[in-house]
Amino acid sequence: MTNPVAHDLITRSNRLGSNPKNTNYAGGNTSAKGSETDPVTGESTELLWVKGSGGDLGTLKESGLAVLRLDRMRALVDVYPGIEREDEMVAAFDYCLHGKGGAAPSIDTAMHGLVDASHVDHLHPDSGIAIATAADGESLTREIFGDAVVWVPWRRPGFQLGLDIAEIKEANPQAIGCILGGHGITAWGDTSDECEERSQHIIDTAAAYIEANGKAEPFGASLEGYGALAANERRAKAAALAPTIRGIASTDKPMVGHFTDADVVLDFLSRAEHPRLASLGTSCPDHFLRTKVKPMVLDLPADASVEDAKARLKELHEAYRADYQAYYEAHADERSPAIRGADPLIVLVPGVGMFSFGANKQTARVAGEFYINAINVMRGAESLSTYTPISDAEKFRIEYWALEEAKLQRMPKPKSHATRVAFVTGAASGIGKAIATRLAAEGACVVIADLDLDKAVAAAAELGSTDVAVGVQIDVSKADAVAAAIDEAVLAFGGVDLIVNNAGLSLSKPLLETTERDWDLQHDVMAKGSFLVSQAAARVMIDQEMGGDVLYIASKNSVFAGPNNIAYSATKADQAHQVRLLAVELGQFGIKVNGINPDGVVRGSGIFAGGWGANRAKTYGIDEENLGEFYAQRTILKREVLPEHVANAAAVLTGPDMTHTTGLHVPVDAGVAAAFLR
């Protein structure tokens, strides 16, 4: 049963964290102090409940709280070795845990435990950080709040900052909280409601002051030619640029992308001051740990051609990498972790929008959200004063902090298909759905492409949120529809790495009953459709310069001659040879092309359910419900083939253990000797 104090803390945290004006995703922390019976002594024990490391306030649950004995935590003051060794105190928190302790204590635990208040909130609101990053933030704090809110000069989060804030509260009994220079806000109260009210008061008062007193155009006058393109034009340009930009961001390690053309971004990029402000970088540690110290900004007007934009982006990337290397070398010492990569995580394109990147879609999306927070902060600071973030030296101390490095090292090993974007046609059912499900389970972002949009969206939703999978409509027989679907994939995840040509249908008829329409329909969907999808995807992969995989779901019938199957088998043979042709042509770009030849996939198959099964059963003189067993008994292994078995082969062929294999066809048919490849 949850302690009532912890319960109130969780509900307060959820209210605060669910409103983006209060704090960003996974930003800030909250705490409460109360008592609980010690199960060993039976006596009442004072405890501190505080949001643990890496959690999110908006979705915080009891499991996300660290629970410490307050007397032991506060006793650490007596053994504190000083600011030069304050990082050692994080490990000491483990000796203060109550019972199993819950979540891992964060670096801000000291602030919550040492401040003499029953409830403490530490948040990163845009309005508060705007004051915290203003050149005259200290005087603004006095002007806005009087003596109710106290200015705290910048100090890196840690034990010493906790001591500083505890001292400030003791010296200012009238205060309800403080502005942390360059960082955020902290508020406290005797009750949970009082603490929350004080947090909201600081946030809302700062926002109201900025609104009432700020300059009308804090980012300067409009830049001619840098305004937003029309919606359809900017999204088309975003799709054209995204593969190149993703390749830039993935030079050191592969990244997943996110795109937004939010008004706040477009307005920022249309203003005269955006180059200066962007070059100053972000200030709040939560911001620049997600966005890197500063973004890469294309310095061309909105109407620049795609070709010119690509060329300039590559030039800017070289300069960005050199600048980041210089930043690292200027501040690193023998104890610093190795450089983690010199590529941008935020790329801004005037008139178009913002591309953000991360190790997965959620991280990429949140990075973009954090940079929007940073834009809001810059607007607030510039409207009242001059935006003045913390120094590069201090940013480096945070970015390459030993504690931050330790957190990164504790992260689980990536799954086999992490950072890969898979585009699977005909994926709302059957083999395609099984492949999409398997690839998502292996860490890929998946685009479910299907003729039926509703079914595609539903199948994607089964795999998780839009950070995991999206559904798009595609008619693979039409080039414009294929191009539009690939563009949707690119805008959803930054690019495409893995194509599965699975869309198909079959009409089982003998030669003399096969119509011209039957022939054209099957060739349009499977032969022509695979060609169109592979062509559109190859353009993206080549621009990315990250290699890739093209996978054809062909058939045993591509090499096996059977009756009543002329159109289907001929188009499957076409697909099979496309594998060989494209393997030779695309290998120079690091793109592998392989195929899978299934047979007898009855259960879960859209083709069989659409009448093919009944026709094949009639051909073989058996009942349709026995078709799967019939196919199994004619195989060497006497095993029925399921969609999941094809998915297994797809995962292996596109995974890290088959990096040197291209032009291969893998039979998944339980053994059909007549279809052995020679």
N, C-alpha and C positions, 0 to 999 in steps of 0.2 A: 504494500500500500504506500503510495507516494506521500511523503511528508507534506503537510499543508503549506509550509513555507516554500518548499520546492515547487509545489503545484502552482502557487501564485506567481513564482518566478517564471515558470514556463509559459503561463498564459500572458504575463506581461511581455516577455520576450517575443512571443508570437505576434502580439499586437504591434510592437515596435518594429519588428523585422519584416512584417508583411507590407509595410508602407515604405516605398523607395525614397521618400523625402527624409526618412529618419536614418537610414543606413543602407549600404549596398549589400549584395549577396555575400554571405559568409563574413561580413564585416562587423566589427564591434563585438562587445561581450557584456553580459549582465551578471549580477550576483545577488545573493541574499544570505543573511546570517540567521541562524536559528538553532534550536536544540533538538536533540534526539537521544533516546536512551541507548547507552553503550551496552551491547549484548553481552559483553564480558563482565563488566562491573555492575551493571544494572543502574548506574548513575546517569544523570542527565549530562550530556556533552554538547558543548557549543561547536557548531559546524558552519562551514562556508560552502555554499553551493554556487558554482560559477560555470558559465558556458565553457566547455572544453575546447581544445585546439582543433581548428578546422571546421567547426560546426557552423550552422546557419541559424540566426535568431528566428527567422520567419517560420522555420520548420523544426525548431528545437523540440526534442523529446527528453524524457528523463535520462535515457541512455547517453545523451549528449552533454550531461552535466558532470563536471569533476567535483568530488566531494572530499573536503579536507577538514581535519580537526583544527579549529581556529587557534587554540592555544599553541599548538606545535608550529603552525604556519607563522604566527606572530613572533614566536621564539627565534625564528631565523634571523631576526634583526640582530640578535646577540652574536651571531657567528658570521654575519655578512662581511666578506673580506674587502669590500670596497668596489668602486665602479670599474676598475680595471679587470676584476674577476667576477662581475655580476652575473655572467652567463652560467656560472656554476650553480647559481641558486635554482635554476629550472630543474636540475636533477634532484636538488634537495626537496622539492615539492613532493616527490614520490614518498618521502619519509613522513609526510604529513597526511597522507591519504587515510580516509576513514573506511575500514573494510576493504573491499576491492577497489574503491576509489572512483569507479565510473570511468568517464572519458579522461584522456590525457590532459593534465593542466596546461594552459597556454602561458605564453610569456607575460600576459597581462594579469595573471593571478595575484601578483604582489599588490597591484593597485587596488584590487577588490578586497583583499584581506587586510591590508594595512590601514585603509581609510576607515575612520571611526564612524561608520554609518551602517545601519542594518541592511540597506539596499543601495546598490551602485549600478549605474548604467554608463558604459563607455561606447559612444556611437560615432559614426562617420557621416553626418548629414552634409549635403552640399552647402547649405547655408552656413553651417558652423565652420566648415573647412575654408569657405570663402573668407571669413574673418580671420581664420588661423593662418592663411597664406597671404593676407594683405600686408604690404610693406609697413603700414602703421597699425597692425592688428592689435597691439597692446592698447593704444589710445582709443581705437574703435571699440574695443571691448568695454572700456570705462564709459565711453559715450553712450553705448547702446544699453548697457546693463547696470551702470553705476557700480556699487560694490557688491552686487548680488552674484556676479560671475567674475572669477579671478583669472587673469592671464597667466599661463605657464609657458615659459620659453621652451623652444624645441628641445626635446631630449628623446633619444631612442627608447622605445618601449623596453621595460625591464624592471628590475628590482629597485633601482635608484629612482626611477620615475614614480613608482609606488610610494617610496619614502617621501619624495618631493610633494606629491599631491596630498598625502596624509598630513604633512606639516602645514601646507597651505590651508587645508580645511580647519586644522586646529587653530591657526592664527587668524582665521576669518570666519568666526562662528555665524555671521550673518549670511554667508555665501550658500548658494544652492548648487553650485557647480563651477566648472572652469572651462576655458578655451585652451586647448593644447596647441601651441604654436606649430604650424605646418602639418597638423595631424587631425584633430577632431575635437570632440567635447566629452566631458565627464560630468555626470550629475549624481546626486545622492539624496536619500530621504530616510525618515524613520519608518515609513511604511512603504509597501510596494506601490500603492497608488500615488503617494506623495512623490516618490522617485520618478515614476513615469510622467506625472504632471510637470515636474521640474525639467525633465528632458525635453518634453514637448514645448514647454515655455521657452527654453533656450533656442530650440530649432525654429519655432514659429516667430519669435521676436527678432532673431537675426534675419530671417527671410523677409519679414515685414519691413525692417529697417532698410534692407537692400532695395526692396521694391519702391519704397517711398523716397529714398535719397540717392539712388543710383543714377548713373548717366544713361541717357536714352540709347546710345549706341556704344556700349563698352568695347566692342570688337572693332570699332572704327567704321569708316564709310564703306559702302559696297565697292567691290573691285569689278571694274568692267570686264565682262567675259567670264566671270567666275560664279555666276549665279547657277541655280539648279537647272539642269536640263528637264524637259518634259518627262513625265513618269515612265512612259514606254521607252523613250530614247535613252534615259539614264540606266534603266535596267538592262536594256540590250547592250549598252556599252560596258556595264558592270560584268555581264556574262562573258563578253569578249575579252575583258582584261583579267578576269578572275584567275584563269589557269596560270598566266604569267606571274601574277602577284603571289599565288600560292606557291609556285616554284621558288620564287624569291624568298618567301618566308620559311621554306623547307630546305634551304641550302645545307644547313648543318644537321637538321633532323626533320623527318616528315611531320607535317602539321595538318590539322583539319581547319577549315575556314568558316567564317560567318560574314554575311553582308547585311548592312543596314543603310537605308537612305532616309533615315529619320530627319525631320525638319531641323532639329537642333544641330545636327552634323552639317547639313547642307548650308545652313545660315552661317555657321562658324567659318566654313571654307570660302564663303562668298565675301568675307570681310577683310579689310586691309591689314589688320593686326594678326591674322591667323598664322603667318609664317613665324613671326617673333614669339608668339605665345606657345606654339607647338614646339619650337626649339628649346623652350625653357623646361619642358617635360612636366610630369605630374609630381605631386608632393606627398600626399598621404601614402604611407607604406602599402596599404591595401591596394591602392591604385597602381603604383609602378611595379609592384611584384607581379601584377597581372598583365600590365601593358608594356613593360620595359620602361626605361627611364624617359624615352620620348618616342614619338611615332616617326614614320617616314612619310613625307608629304610630297605629292607630285606637284611640281611648280609649273604646270601648264594650264591654260584656260580650259573651260569646260568643252569647247568645241574642237579641241585638238584631236587629230585623227587617232584611231586605235593604234595604228602602226607607230606614229610618233610617240604616243603615250607609252607603249611597250618599250621602245628604245630608251626613252628618258628614264623610265622606272629602273631599267637595268643599270644605267649610269648612276642613278641615285643610290641604288643598292650597294654598289662598290664603295661609294663615299660613306654610306651609313655603316658598313662593316668596318671600314678604316677608322671611323669616328668612335665606334663602340670599342674596338680593340685599343684605341688610345685611351679611352675612359677606363678600361680595365687596367691597362698597364700603369696609368697615372696613380691608381689608388690601391692596387693589389700589393701584398707583401708575401713573405714566405709562408705565412699561415693561411692565405686565402685559398678557397677552393678553385679548381681549374675553371677557366671561362666556360660558360654554359651554352654559348652560341651567340653569334653576332648579327643575327637576322632580326628584322622588325617583327613585332607582334601586332602592331597597328599600322595600317597603310591607308592614308587619306587621299582621295581623288576628288578635286574640286568639280562641282556640278554633278557628281555621281554618288559619292557616299564614302562609307568606311568599311574596310575589310579588316577583320580581327582573326587571330589565330591562336590555337592551343592544341594540347595533346589529344583532345576529344572535342566533340561539338559543344558540350556544355561549357567547357573551359574557354573555347573560342567565343561563344556567345557572351559569356560573363565578362571576358576581357573587353569586348565592345561596350557592354553596359558600363563598365568602370571608366572607359574613356569618355563616355557621355557624362558621367559624374564629374570627370575632370574638366570637361568643357563648361559645365554648370558652375563649377568652382571658379574657373578663370573668369567667367562672366561676372560673378558676384564680386570677386576681388578687384577686377578692373573697373567695375562700375563705381566703386567707392574709393579705390586707391590704385596701387600697382601690384599686380600679381607677382609674388616673390616666393617661389617654392624653396624647400630646403636645398642645400648645396649638393653638388654631384658627389662630394666626398661622403656626405651623410647618406645619400641614396645608395652608394656602393656598400657602406657599412651594413645597410639593411639587406640589399640584394644578395650580397655574398657573406652574410652572417653565418657563422658556424651552426647556429641553431636552425636557420632556414635550410642550410645544406643537409643537416641531420633529418629534418622533416622530409625533404625530397628523397633522401636515401631510404626512408621508411615506406615510401609508396610501393604498392604491389607491382610486380613485374607486369609489363603490358601483355595483353593477349596477342595471339598470333596475327590477327588482322587489325590490330589497333592502328589508328590514323588512316586506314584505307576507306575509300568511298566506293561502294559497290552499286552498280546499276543493273538490275535484273529485270528482263522483259518477261511478260506473261507470268508475273510473280504473285498474282492474287490467289492462285490455287495451285495444287499439284506439285510437280517437280520444282517449278519456280519458287513457290512459297516455301518449300522445304529448304531450298538453297539459301533464300533470303534469311530464313530463320537461323540456319546454321552460321552464316556469315556474321549476323548480328551477335550471336552468342560468342563468336570469336573476336568481338570487339570492333567490327566494321560498322560504319554508318551506311545505311542501306536505303536505296531508292527503289520502291516497289512500282514498276512501270507496267501498266495493264490497259487494255482497251476499255475496260469498265472502271471509271474513276472511283465510283463509290466503293467497289470491292477493293481497289488498290488502297484507298485511304483506310478502310477497315482493317485490311491485312497489316498495314503499317502500324496502326494503333495497337494491334496485338503484340507487336514487338517492343513497344514502349512509347516514350514521348517523341516529339519531333526532333529531339537531340539524338535519337537513335535511328529513326526511320521516317520517311515521308512517302506518300503515295502520289503518283502523277499519272496522267492519262497519256497513252501513246497508241498511235496506229503506225506500226512499224513499216507498213507498205507505203507511207507517204513521207517524203523527205522533209517537208516543212514541219510535220508533226514530230518527227524524230528530233530535229534540231531544237524545237521548242522544249521537248522533254529533257534533252541533255542540258539545255540552258537552265531549266528548273533545278536540275541536280547540282549544277555548278553554283547557282545562287544559294542553294540550301546548305551545301557543305564545302564550297570553295573549289571543287574540281571533281574529277572522276579518276579512279585508279583501276577499277575492275569491272569489266562488262561481262554479263552472262546473256548470250543470245539463246533464250529459251522459248520465246513466243512461238506457238505452233498450232497446227490443226491437221486433221487428216480425214480424207474421204476414201473409204476402202471400196474400190471399184475395179473391175477388170478393164483391160484396154478398150474394148469395144463399147463400154458403157461410160467411160471417162470423157466428160465434155471439155471443150476448150476452156469454159469458165472454171471447171474443177481444176484444171491444170494451172491456169493463171492465178487462181486464188491461193493455192498452196505455194506456188513459186513466189508470189508477191509477198506473202507473210514470212516464209522461212528463208528462201534464197535471197530475194531482194531485201527483205527486212533485215536480215543479218548483215548484209552488205552495208545498208544505210546506217544502222546503229554502229557498226564497227568503224565506218568512215567518220561519223560525227564524233565518236568517242576518241578516235585516234588523233583528231585535230587537237582536242583538249589535252590528251596525254603528251603529245609532242611539245605543246606550249609549256606544260608543267615541267618538263625535263626531269621527271621522277620515275620513268619507266611505267610499267603497268601490266595488266593481264586482260586478254580477251579470251573468253571461254565460250565454245559452241556446244550446245546440247544437241548433238546429232542423233544417231540411232544405229542400232545393229543393222537396220535396213540400208544404211549407207554403203555397206559392203556385201550384204546378203540378198540374194535374188529369190523373192517369194512371189506367189500369185496374187492377183487382184490388188495391186499396190503400186501401179506405175507412177502416178503423180507424186505420191508421198515419198517413195523410195528414191526417185530421181532428184527431188529437191534436197533430200537428206545427203545424197552423194555430192550435190553442189556445195552444201554447207561443209562437208568433210574436206573437200578440196580447198575451200576458202581458208580453212585452218592452215593448210600447208603453204598456200600462196602468201597469206598475211604473216605467217611466222618468218618467212624469208624476207619480206619487205619491211616489216616493223622491228625486226631484231636490232637494227642499227640505233633505234631509239630506246633500247632496253625494254621493249614491250614483248612479252611472251604471249603466244597464241596456241591454245591447246583445245582439245575436244573430248567429249564424253559420249560414248555410244551405249545408251541404255536399251533394255528390251524387257517387254512384259511387265511394265509398271502399270498395274491395273488399279489397285487401291489408291485412292486419293488423286488419281489422274484426271485432269480436265478433259483431255482428248478422249479417253475411254468413256467417261461419263457422257460425252457429247454424241454418242452414237457409234464411235469407232469400236468400242467393246462389243456391242451387239453384232456389228458386221463381221468382226474377227471371229466371234463365237460361232456365227452362222457358217463362216468359211471352214472352220474346223469341226463343225457338226456337234457342238457341245452347248450346254446351257451357259448363259452369260455369267451367272454367279460363280461358275466353276472355272472361269477363264484364268484367274490368277494361279490356281493350283495346276491347271493344264500347262501353262507356261513354265511353272516351276519344275514339273516332272519331265519336261523335254530338255532341261538343262543338265549340264555335267554335275553341278553341285546339288541339284534337286532343291533349290531354294527360291522362294518368291522374292522378287525385287520390289522394293518400296521406294518412294520418293526420297526418304532419308538416306538411302544407300547412294543415290546419285549426289545428294548434298555432301556426303562424306568425301566423295571423289573431288567435288568442286573445291572443298575446303583445303584438301591436300594439294591439289594442282596449283592453287593460288597462294599457298602458304609459304612459310620460310624454309621448308625442307625441299622445295622443288624450284629453287632459284635458277637452275641451269638446264631446265627442261622446256623445250618449245617444239611445236609441230607434232606433238604426241596426241594420239587418240587412246583413251582408256575405256575398255569395255566394262560396263556394269550390267551384266546380263546373266550372272550366275553360271556362265560357261555355255556358249553356243559355238560348237566347233566350226560350223559353216561360216561363222562371222569372225573367226580368228584373223587377225591382221597379218599380212605377209609382206 
